[in-house]
Amino acid sequence: MVGGKMVLRLYAGEAEKLEKILLQEGAQKKGSNLVINGVTLSLYKRKLVINAEDHALARFIVGFLTPIKPHGGSDEAGKGDLFGPLVVAGTFLEDQLAMRLAIDSKELSNGAVEKLAQFFKSKCQVVIEQVLPHELTSNMNAVLLKLHLNVYEELDHCRPFYVDDFGATAQLRSHGLVPIYRGEVIPAVAAASVVARATFLNWLKEHNLPAGSSREAQQVAVNIASEQGCSALRNVAKANFSLVRRLCVGGEQNLF
């Protein structure tokens, strides 16, 4: 579901097995690709690209792959961005196609993130928690821990439940969650990253504000503070960012 294509996640050894099965099912070789039912398939070691948005074909192909056990996961968006809320999403995946479509949101365009998020919301259990910018006055990791635990609770403490580790390993484990370094290798965490990112991007779009913390974003903050005041800035920019504190205490001269 990326630019009219569908990208399925594969695991070690699956590509070779899948190619043999698809050839037996009538697929034809065309250069380095396969063609089945008029649709070109590009097969790589870790993914299969279906060059059409064909859900029936995708489910047909997924049926030949080793089933993935149902599991839950959570991930966040907006942590390092000057503007916008801190968002944590949690998902519980049972649908095999959803698990195979789950890709880390950082590998997707904004349009693809939005489209895939809608798919996950329609096929999976999804929970979203967020803290608005002006409410972010405490340590970011403490807020993150609370949000991840909230979505875990709202998903009825489903297990196993994986979290992209953000430095709270012991606390997460003590509550029954499984922290994973680069957790997006787990489908439910990747799906959660997509939903969280889509929620965050929609907020930025509604407020016509940039993502990230670049000089451009900082200049937008300067403009808001100087033209509308610090109250307006704190409504859209994270209150615990040092830039926001410096702007509102010492003015623009303390920024750089």
Long-range contacts (C-beta under 8 A, 24 or more apart in sequence): 1-53, 1-101, 1-112, 1-115, 1-116, 1-119, 2-108, 2-109, 2-112, 2-116, 3-109, 3-112, 4-51, 4-52, 4-53, 5-49, 5-50, 5-51, 5-52, 5-53, 6-49, 6-50, 6-52, 6-53, 6-54, 6-55, 6-58, 6-101, 7-47, 7-48, 7-49, 7-50, 7-101, 7-103, 8-47, 8-48, 8-49, 8-50, 8-58, 8-61, 8-62, 8-100, 8-101, 9-46, 9-47, 9-99, 9-100, 9-101, 9-102, 9-103, 9-187, 9-190, 10-44, 10-45, 10-46, 10-47, 10-48, 10-65, 10-100, 11-46, 11-66, 14-65, 14-66, 15-43, 15-44, 15-45, 15-46, 15-48, 17-64, 18-43, 18-48, 18-61, 18-64, 18-65, 19-43, 21-64, 22-61, 22-64, 55-97, 58-97, 58-100, 58-101, 59-96, 59-97, 62-96, 62-97, 62-100, 63-96, 65-96, 65-100, 67-96, 68-93, 68-96, 68-99, 68-100, 68-187, 70-94, 70-158, 71-158, 71-159, 71-160, 71-161, 71-162, 71-186, 71-187, 71-188, 72-125, 72-152, 72-155, 72-158, 72-159, 72-160, 72-161, 72-162, 72-188, 73-161, 73-162, 73-163, 73-183, 73-186, 73-187, 73-188, 73-189, 73-190, 73-191, 73-192, 74-148, 74-151, 74-152, 74-161, 74-162, 74-163, 74-164, 74-188, 74-189, 74-192, 75-163, 75-164, 75-183, 75-184, 75-189, 75-190, 75-192, 75-193, 75-196, 76-144, 76-147, 76-148, 76-164, 76-166, 76-196, 77-105, 77-193, 77-196, 77-197, 77-199, 77-200, 78-196, 78-200, 79-140, 79-144, 79-166, 80-212, 80-213, 81-200, 81-211, 81-212, 81-213, 81-217, 81-238, 82-212, 82-213, 82-217, 82-218, 82-221, 82-237, 82-238, 82-241, 82-243, 82-244, 83-133, 83-204, 83-207, 83-209, 83-210, 83-211, 83-217, 83-220, 83-221, 83-236, 83-237, 83-238, 84-133, 84-200, 84-203, 84-204, 84-207, 84-209, 84-211, 84-236, 84-238, 85-130, 85-131, 85-132, 85-133, 85-200, 85-203, 86-130, 86-131, 86-136, 86-140, 86-143, 86-144, 86-147, 86-238, 87-128, 87-129, 87-130, 87-196, 87-197, 87-199, 87-200, 87-203, 88-128, 88-129, 88-130, 88-144, 88-147, 88-148, 88-150, 88-151, 88-192, 88-196, 89-126, 89-127, 89-128, 89-129, 89-151, 89-192, 89-193, 89-195, 89-196, 89-199, 90-126, 90-127, 90-128, 90-129, 90-148, 90-151, 90-152, 90-154, 90-155, 90-161, 90-192, 91-120, 91-124, 91-125, 91-126, 91-127, 91-155, 91-188, 91-191, 91-192, 91-195, 92-124, 92-125, 92-155, 92-158, 92-188, 93-124, 93-187, 93-188, 93-191, 94-124, 95-123, 95-124, 97-123, 98-123, 98-124, 98-187, 98-191, 99-187, 99-188, 99-191, 100-187, 102-187, 102-188, 102-190, 102-191, 102-194, 103-184, 103-190, 103-194, 104-184, 104-190, 104-193, 105-184, 105-190, 105-193, 105-194, 105-196, 105-197, 105-198, 106-184, 106-193, 108-194, 110-201, 113-194, 113-197, 113-198, 113-201, 114-198, 114-201, 114-202, 116-194, 116-198, 117-194, 117-195, 117-197, 117-198, 117-199, 118-198, 120-191, 120-194, 120-195, 121-195, 124-191, 125-155, 126-195, 127-151, 127-154, 127-155, 128-195, 128-196, 128-199, 129-154, 130-199, 132-235, 133-234, 133-235, 133-236, 133-237, 133-238, 133-239, 134-234, 134-235, 134-239, 135-239, 136-238, 136-239, 136-240, 137-239, 137-240, 138-240, 139-240, 140-240, 141-166, 141-167, 141-168, 144-168, 145-171, 145-172, 148-172, 148-177, 149-175, 149-177, 152-176, 152-177, 161-188, 162-186, 162-188, 162-189, 163-189, 164-189, 164-193, 207-236, 209-236, 213-241, 213-243, 218-243, 218-255, 221-247, 222-247, 222-252, 222-255, 225-252, 226-252
